[in-house]
Amino acid sequence: MATIEKIQEKLDVLELVAPNHEIILYNDDVNTFDHVIETLIRVCDHDDLQAEQCAILVHYAGKCTVKTGALDELKPQCTALLEAGLSAELI
């Protein structure tokens, strides 16, 4: 039993030090601000202000990190952004 506990402790530590993954949203000349904002609210659970700020950053800076977290949590969100026609990457 002690071995299982030690393994679990190591896994817990690895989770704490493991780097978070990010969804990067890129600017394009196709999607409207409204579409980007609505999609970020729907897919990434952003509030109105956060989604609007991300859309503005993407427009002027060319890209913006819109979500960070565990890989298994972000994969379906990144896929949903891509399916909505946005340019996104999971890193």
WOWO-V941119 format. One record per residue. N is the residue number from 1. SS is DSSP state (~ for helix, > for strand, _ for the rest). PHI is phi in degrees with one decimal (* if undefined). OMEGA is omega in whole degrees, -180 to 180 (* if undefined). Layout:
BEGIN
n:N ss:SS phi:PHI omega:OMEGA
n:N ss:SS phi:PHI omega:OMEGA
END
This chain:
BEGIN
n:1 ss:_ phi:* omega:-180
n:2 ss:~ phi:-61.5 omega:180
n:3 ss:~ phi:-65.2 omega:179
n:4 ss:~ phi:-62.9 omega:179
n:5 ss:~ phi:-64.3 omega:179
n:6 ss:~ phi:-65.8 omega:178
n:7 ss:~ phi:-63.6 omega:179
n:8 ss:~ phi:-63.1 omega:178
n:9 ss:~ phi:-61.2 omega:179
n:10 ss:~ phi:-64.3 omega:178
n:11 ss:~ phi:-64.4 omega:178
n:12 ss:~ phi:-61.8 omega:179
n:13 ss:~ phi:-65.7 omega:178
n:14 ss:~ phi:-60.7 omega:177
n:15 ss:~ phi:-62.5 omega:-179
n:16 ss:~ phi:-69.6 omega:-176
n:17 ss:~ phi:-96.9 omega:180
n:18 ss:_ phi:-64.6 omega:-179
n:19 ss:_ phi:-67.6 omega:174
n:20 ss:_ phi:-71.8 omega:174
n:21 ss:> phi:-95.1 omega:-177
n:22 ss:> phi:-132.7 omega:167
n:23 ss:> phi:-100.2 omega:177
n:24 ss:> phi:-102.5 omega:176
n:25 ss:> phi:-102.8 omega:-177
n:26 ss:> phi:-109.6 omega:178
n:27 ss:_ phi:-70.6 omega:172
n:28 ss:_ phi:-146.1 omega:-179
n:29 ss:_ phi:-101.9 omega:-173
n:30 ss:_ phi:-108.1 omega:-171
n:31 ss:_ phi:-85.9 omega:178
n:32 ss:_ phi:-81.8 omega:175
n:33 ss:~ phi:-57.4 omega:-178
n:34 ss:~ phi:-60.3 omega:180
n:35 ss:~ phi:-64.1 omega:180
n:36 ss:~ phi:-61.8 omega:-179
n:37 ss:~ phi:-61.5 omega:180
n:38 ss:~ phi:-60.7 omega:-179
n:39 ss:~ phi:-69.2 omega:178
n:40 ss:~ phi:-63.3 omega:178
n:41 ss:~ phi:-65.3 omega:-177
n:42 ss:~ phi:-70.6 omega:-172
n:43 ss:~ phi:-87.6 omega:-173
n:44 ss:~ phi:-101.6 omega:-180
n:45 ss:_ phi:60.1 omega:175
n:46 ss:_ phi:-74.5 omega:169
n:47 ss:_ phi:-84.8 omega:-175
n:48 ss:~ phi:-55.9 omega:-176
n:49 ss:~ phi:-66.1 omega:180
n:50 ss:~ phi:-61.5 omega:180
n:51 ss:~ phi:-64.3 omega:179
n:52 ss:~ phi:-64.7 omega:179
n:53 ss:~ phi:-63.2 omega:178
n:54 ss:~ phi:-63.2 omega:179
n:55 ss:~ phi:-61.5 omega:179
n:56 ss:~ phi:-67.0 omega:178
n:57 ss:~ phi:-61.4 omega:179
n:58 ss:~ phi:-60.6 omega:-178
n:59 ss:~ phi:-64.1 omega:-174
n:60 ss:~ phi:-89.6 omega:-178
n:61 ss:~ phi:-97.0 omega:179
n:62 ss:_ phi:94.2 omega:178
n:63 ss:> phi:-164.3 omega:180
n:64 ss:> phi:-160.2 omega:171
n:65 ss:> phi:-74.9 omega:-176
n:66 ss:> phi:-104.0 omega:-180
n:67 ss:> phi:-161.9 omega:173
n:68 ss:> phi:-126.0 omega:179
n:69 ss:> phi:159.2 omega:-179
n:70 ss:_ phi:-74.4 omega:-177
n:71 ss:~ phi:-56.4 omega:-177
n:72 ss:~ phi:-67.4 omega:177
n:73 ss:~ phi:-79.9 omega:-174
n:74 ss:~ phi:-83.6 omega:-178
n:75 ss:~ phi:-53.9 omega:-179
n:76 ss:~ phi:-66.8 omega:178
n:77 ss:~ phi:-69.4 omega:178
n:78 ss:~ phi:-64.1 omega:177
n:79 ss:~ phi:-60.0 omega:179
n:80 ss:~ phi:-64.3 omega:176
n:81 ss:~ phi:-63.4 omega:179
n:82 ss:~ phi:-64.3 omega:179
n:83 ss:~ phi:-65.0 omega:177
n:84 ss:_ phi:-82.5 omega:176
n:85 ss:_ phi:92.2 omega:178
n:86 ss:_ phi:-86.7 omega:177
n:87 ss:> phi:-96.8 omega:-176
n:88 ss:> phi:-140.7 omega:179
n:89 ss:> phi:-142.4 omega:177
n:90 ss:> phi:-103.7 omega:180
n:91 ss:_ phi:-123.8 omega:*
END
